[in-house]
């Protein structure tokens, strides 16, 4: 399959033209309109700072349906202990920056460079991107961030500075999204960690059919801080 070079026009080739590992196109920009269009089509940007912008649509796709989140007995016990405070959309910039710095500290390549951080912070300010934060003794201990369109949440990255805090963030997100009748969380790329928590691989064709219906739903734009806190209060 060819790898498409994007022009200034805000458009993408169909995802089924992607190469076997998922690479579809190169170039373009990280404008809000282009990123939102990409996610609506089942495409996402993923590249390191020494590469051009690369756009991907892997097959299979890893999805986590919010009602299917698996919470082990041990993790349930940790959550019930109440040692951690969980918030939403209170420290987006810190969450995305920490996701990047933790990977660098662990000598891992990261796609969360300055351009990506700037782009997703703009999406947060526009009400499309969201973060879940886990606090321990007043300090940020873990979290995750992603993008919301229609009934879909597109998970981008997560981190833990204290054991289990990324898991706690994911459980809290799933419970919140399930209460809002979200359809799915797009985990994008398969990891054993997410599969253990209930994520499943589906074919790209199946994913795109589900996505088309899901993103046609109303998008809950804006800051989720208050709605999330009210939900947390009802659950305690």
N, C-alpha and C positions, 0 to 999 in steps of 0.2 A: 504494500500500500504506500502511496506517496505521503510525505509530510507536507502539509499545506503551510504556505507563508501568508500571514494575515496582512491585509491592507489597512488603510485608515478607516475604511467602512466598518461599522459595528456589526459584524456578522461572523459566523463560524460554519465550517463544513459539517455535514451530518456526523454524529459520533461514530456510526458504524464504519466510517472510513479510517478509524484509528488503527495504528499498527498493533500487532499481537500484545505487546506489553502495555498498550494504552496511549502512546504518544500520538496526538492528532495534528497539532499545529504549532507554529513558532511565530513569535512577533506580536504585533499589536501593542496594547497598552493595558494599564491597570486602572482604567477609569471605572467609575461606579457603574455606568451603563453597560460596559463590556463585561465586567465581572458578573453582574446580575443576569445578563443574557446567557453567559456561560453556564451558570448553575442551573438556570431554567432548562438548559439543553442537556444536562448531565455531564458537563465539562468543568474542569477546575484548573487553575494555574499551579504549577509545581516546578520550581527551578532554584538553583543556587545563584549566588550573586555574581559568579563569574560566567554565567550562562545567559543567553537571551531568554525572554519569557517563553516558557513552554506550557502547552495546554494539553490536558490528558482526559481520557475517558476509558478507564480500564474495564476489562471483561475477564472474570466476573467482578461484581461490585459487592462490597461488604456493607450490609444494612443492619441496623439495630431498630427493631420495632419497640417503641417505648414501653408497651405493656409486657414485653418479653425479657426485660432486664433481669439478669440473674444476680441475686444478692446472697452470698454465702452466709451461713449462720454466724461465722466469726465477724464478717463485715456488718451484719445486722446488729450484733452486740456492740461493736465499736460505735456505730451511729447512735444507738440508744443511750450510750454513756453520756452523750451531750458535751463532749470535750471540744467539739468543733462548732464554730458558727459558720453558717452557709448563707451567702448573699448572691445577688445577681445584678450585673450591670453597675457595680459600684467602683470597679477598678479595672476597666477593660484594658487600658494602656499598659498597666502593670502586668496583667495576665499575659498578653501577647508578647511583651518584652521578655518576661520570665520564661515563657515557652521556648523562646529563641536562646536565651542565655544558658538555660539548663542543658540544652543539646550541645552547645559549644563547650560547656564545662565538661561534658561527658565525651568529648572528642567525636561527636557525631556531626555529620553534615546537616545543615539546616536550610530550608526553603524560606524561613521567616527572616528575610533580610530587611534593610531599611525601607525599600520600596514597598514590600508587602505590608510591613507594619503601618506605613503611612496610608496605604490603600484601605486596609481593614479598619483603621481608626476613622477614616472618612465614612466608611459604611456603618460604623457604630454611631457616629454623629448623625447619620441619616436614618437611624432606627432599624437597620437591617442586621447588623452584627451584634452579638451578645456574648457575655461572659458569665461564668459561674465561679465564684470565689469561695475558698475554704480557709477559714482563719483559725489560728491556734495561738492562744495567749496574746491576742491583738495583732499578730503578724500573719501576713499572707503565707499560707502553708501549701496550697495547691489550687488547681483550677483548670478551666478549659475555656475555649472560645470557639465560635462558629457563626454561621450565617443562617437566617431564617427567611424562607419564602413559602407562602401558602401554608400547607400542612407538612412541610419538610424542614428539618434542621440539618445543616451541612457542617459536620464536625471538622474542625481544622487541626487543633492540637490540644494537648493537655500536659500538665506537669505535676510533680509531687516533690515538695521539699521536706515533708513529713510523711511517713509511711501511710499508704491507703488514701491519701487526700484526693488524688485524681479519681479514684474509684468512688469516693463519697460525692464528689462533684458530678460525676456521670449519673449516679443513682438519683441524686436530687434533680438533675435535669430531666431524666426519664420520667420521674414521678410528676413533675410539673407539666411536661409536654403531654403526658398521658391524660392528665386532668383537662387539658385544652383540646383533647382529641386530635393531636398531631398524628400523622400517618407513619412517619419514619424518621430515623436519623441516618444520614448518609455518612458512613465511616470511611468511604473512599477506598482505602487500601487495606488489605487483610493483615491483621496481626493476631497472634495467638492470644494475647491479653484480652482483646475485645471479643474474640470468639468465646473465651471462657466466661465472659459476662453476658452472653446471649446473642451476640451478633452472628449473622448468617450470610453466606455468599449466595448471590443470585446472579443469573445471567444478565448481561447488559440489556438485552432486549426486554426482559421482564422488568428490570429496573426502570427503563425509560418509559414503559407503559404506566407504571405506578407513578412515576415522577410527573408525567404529563397531567394526570388527574390531580395530583397533590398540589402542584404549584398554581393550578387554576383557582384554588381556594383563596379566600381573603388572607392577606398577610398581616399579622399582628405587629405592626411597626411601632417604633418608639422604645423608650426605656422600660424594661420589664421589672425594675427594682421593686416597685410597690406591689405589683400583682404577685410577684414571686414571694415577697415577704408575707403577704396575706395568706398565700397558700401554705407557706411554712408554718405560720401561726395556727392554721386550722388543723394541721397534721400533728401538732404537738399537744 
